[in-house]
């Protein structure tokens, strides 16, 4: 959490928005509790951003019948050495799987 700015945002458009380091911390603690695993590929660095494709799996997802979520892109924006924004775009099939799971 030391890498996050106090006012950082984490967003999955249409699904989730966390504002501030404390809300992001709560999400990270939940992800640790469900043994979240994130794989990354096709890393691209440009100016103050790092983007990549990502794949996520965890105990909760498996319990609701979702093997893995696919993100078409996950982008980290950085300013003054701190993460200021993370935007994760779910692939349409993963978005639909999450809609069915809830």
C-alpha atoms as a printed R data frame, in Angstrom:
    type eleno elety resid chain resno       x       y       z
1   ATOM     1    CA   UNK     A     1   0.000   0.000   0.000
2   ATOM     2    CA   UNK     A     2   3.019   2.270   0.352
3   ATOM     3    CA   UNK     A     3   3.030   2.735  -3.434
4   ATOM     4    CA   UNK     A     4  -0.485   4.237  -3.505
5   ATOM     5    CA   UNK     A     5  -1.221   7.948  -3.282
6   ATOM     6    CA   UNK     A     6  -3.586   8.880  -0.422
7   ATOM     7    CA   UNK     A     7  -6.236   9.962  -2.976
8   ATOM     8    CA   UNK     A     8  -5.715   7.060  -5.387
9   ATOM     9    CA   UNK     A     9  -8.631   5.560  -7.322
10  ATOM    10    CA   UNK     A    10  -9.287   1.993  -8.414
11  ATOM    11    CA   UNK     A    11 -12.000   1.465 -10.995
12  ATOM    12    CA   UNK     A    12 -13.540  -1.354 -12.969
13  ATOM    13    CA   UNK     A    13 -15.865   0.683 -15.203
14  ATOM    14    CA   UNK     A    14 -19.487  -0.301 -14.701
15  ATOM    15    CA   UNK     A    15 -18.660  -2.584 -11.758
16  ATOM    16    CA   UNK     A    16 -16.540  -1.035  -9.017
17  ATOM    17    CA   UNK     A    17 -15.064   2.263  -7.834
18  ATOM    18    CA   UNK     A    18 -12.779   2.673  -4.839
19  ATOM    19    CA   UNK     A    19 -11.562   6.148  -3.874
20  ATOM    20    CA   UNK     A    20  -8.750   6.739  -1.425
21  ATOM    21    CA   UNK     A    21  -6.060   4.553   0.013
22  ATOM    22    CA   UNK     A    22  -8.279   3.163   2.800
23  ATOM    23    CA   UNK     A    23 -10.969   1.883   0.414
24  ATOM    24    CA   UNK     A    24  -8.293   0.334  -1.796
25  ATOM    25    CA   UNK     A    25  -6.716  -1.286   1.280
26  ATOM    26    CA   UNK     A    26 -10.061  -2.903   2.183
27  ATOM    27    CA   UNK     A    27 -10.335  -4.347  -1.318
28  ATOM    28    CA   UNK     A    28  -6.754  -5.631  -1.183
29  ATOM    29    CA   UNK     A    29  -7.426  -7.292   2.187
30  ATOM    30    CA   UNK     A    30 -10.519  -9.035   0.759
31  ATOM    31    CA   UNK     A    31  -8.480 -10.193  -2.239
32  ATOM    32    CA   UNK     A    32  -5.851 -11.633   0.083
33  ATOM    33    CA   UNK     A    33  -8.560 -13.469   2.051
34  ATOM    34    CA   UNK     A    34  -9.925 -15.125  -1.131
35  ATOM    35    CA   UNK     A    35  -6.419 -16.010  -2.347
36  ATOM    36    CA   UNK     A    36  -6.585 -13.721  -5.362
37  ATOM    37    CA   UNK     A    37  -4.074 -14.406  -8.116
38  ATOM    38    CA   UNK     A    38  -3.389 -11.936 -10.932
39  ATOM    39    CA   UNK     A    39  -1.369 -12.792 -14.053
40  ATOM    40    CA   UNK     A    40  -0.164 -10.071 -16.410
41  ATOM    41    CA   UNK     A    41   0.920 -10.076 -20.034
42  ATOM    42    CA   UNK     A    42   1.771  -7.705 -22.880
43  ATOM    43    CA   UNK     A    43   3.196  -4.996 -20.623
44  ATOM    44    CA   UNK     A    44   3.423  -1.518 -22.185
45  ATOM    45    CA   UNK     A    45   5.054   1.468 -20.477
46  ATOM    46    CA   UNK     A    46   4.391   5.005 -21.695
47  ATOM    47    CA   UNK     A    47   5.196   8.222 -19.836
48  ATOM    48    CA   UNK     A    48   3.516   7.948 -16.424
49  ATOM    49    CA   UNK     A    49   1.433   4.849 -17.250
50  ATOM    50    CA   UNK     A    50   1.910   1.113 -17.279
51  ATOM    51    CA   UNK     A    51  -0.710  -1.016 -19.055
52  ATOM    52    CA   UNK     A    52  -1.090  -4.745 -19.515
53  ATOM    53    CA   UNK     A    53  -3.614  -7.507 -20.150
54  ATOM    54    CA   UNK     A    54  -4.535  -9.341 -16.956
55  ATOM    55    CA   UNK     A    55  -6.170 -12.554 -15.788
56  ATOM    56    CA   UNK     A    56  -7.606 -12.977 -12.287
57  ATOM    57    CA   UNK     A    57  -8.648 -16.070 -10.335
58  ATOM    58    CA   UNK     A    58  -9.584 -16.571  -6.691
59  ATOM    59    CA   UNK     A    59 -11.569 -18.800  -4.336
60  ATOM    60    CA   UNK     A    60 -14.718 -16.644  -4.499
61  ATOM    61    CA   UNK     A    61 -14.783 -16.623  -8.292
62  ATOM    62    CA   UNK     A    62 -14.424 -20.406  -8.393
63  ATOM    63    CA   UNK     A    63 -17.213 -20.763  -5.788
64  ATOM    64    CA   UNK     A    64 -19.627 -18.836  -8.050
65  ATOM    65    CA   UNK     A    65 -18.608 -20.813 -11.132
66  ATOM    66    CA   UNK     A    66 -16.149 -18.383 -12.748
67  ATOM    67    CA   UNK     A    67 -12.761 -19.963 -13.455
68  ATOM    68    CA   UNK     A    68 -10.979 -16.754 -14.389
69  ATOM    69    CA   UNK     A    69 -11.683 -13.118 -15.213
70  ATOM    70    CA   UNK     A    70 -10.035 -11.586 -18.248
71  ATOM    71    CA   UNK     A    71  -9.152  -7.895 -18.372
72  ATOM    72    CA   UNK     A    72  -8.542  -6.424 -21.819
73  ATOM    73    CA   UNK     A    73  -6.389  -3.810 -20.115
74  ATOM    74    CA   UNK     A    74  -5.279  -2.793 -16.660
75  ATOM    75    CA   UNK     A    75  -3.644   0.630 -16.463
76  ATOM    76    CA   UNK     A    76  -1.659   2.078 -13.568
77  ATOM    77    CA   UNK     A    77  -1.107   5.837 -13.595
78  ATOM    78    CA   UNK     A    78   1.848   7.098 -11.547
79  ATOM    79    CA   UNK     A    79   2.716  10.593 -10.333
80  ATOM    80    CA   UNK     A    80   5.646  11.512  -8.067
81  ATOM    81    CA   UNK     A    81   6.454   7.836  -7.524
82  ATOM    82    CA   UNK     A    82   2.932   6.929  -6.300
83  ATOM    83    CA   UNK     A    83   0.073   5.087  -7.995
84  ATOM    84    CA   UNK     A    84  -2.723   7.611  -8.496
85  ATOM    85    CA   UNK     A    85  -5.194   5.585 -10.536
86  ATOM    86    CA   UNK     A    86  -5.793   1.977 -11.549
87  ATOM    87    CA   UNK     A    87  -8.355   1.291 -14.260
88  ATOM    88    CA   UNK     A    88  -9.205  -2.313 -15.089
89  ATOM    89    CA   UNK     A    89 -11.352  -3.022 -18.157
90  ATOM    90    CA   UNK     A    90 -13.108  -6.379 -17.996
91  ATOM    91    CA   UNK     A    91 -13.441  -8.313 -21.238
92  ATOM    92    CA   UNK     A    92 -17.127  -8.599 -22.254
93  ATOM    93    CA   UNK     A    93 -17.345 -12.325 -21.437
94  ATOM    94    CA   UNK     A    94 -15.870 -11.716 -17.975
95  ATOM    95    CA   UNK     A    95 -18.172  -8.744 -17.375
96  ATOM    96    CA   UNK     A    96 -21.168 -10.948 -18.244
97  ATOM    97    CA   UNK     A    97 -19.901 -13.734 -15.984
98  ATOM    98    CA   UNK     A    98 -19.683 -11.283 -13.085
99  ATOM    99    CA   UNK     A    99 -23.224 -10.021 -13.792
100 ATOM   100    CA   UNK     A   100 -24.523 -13.616 -13.606
101 ATOM   101    CA   UNK     A   101 -22.536 -14.285 -10.396
102 ATOM   102    CA   UNK     A   102 -24.268 -11.481  -8.520
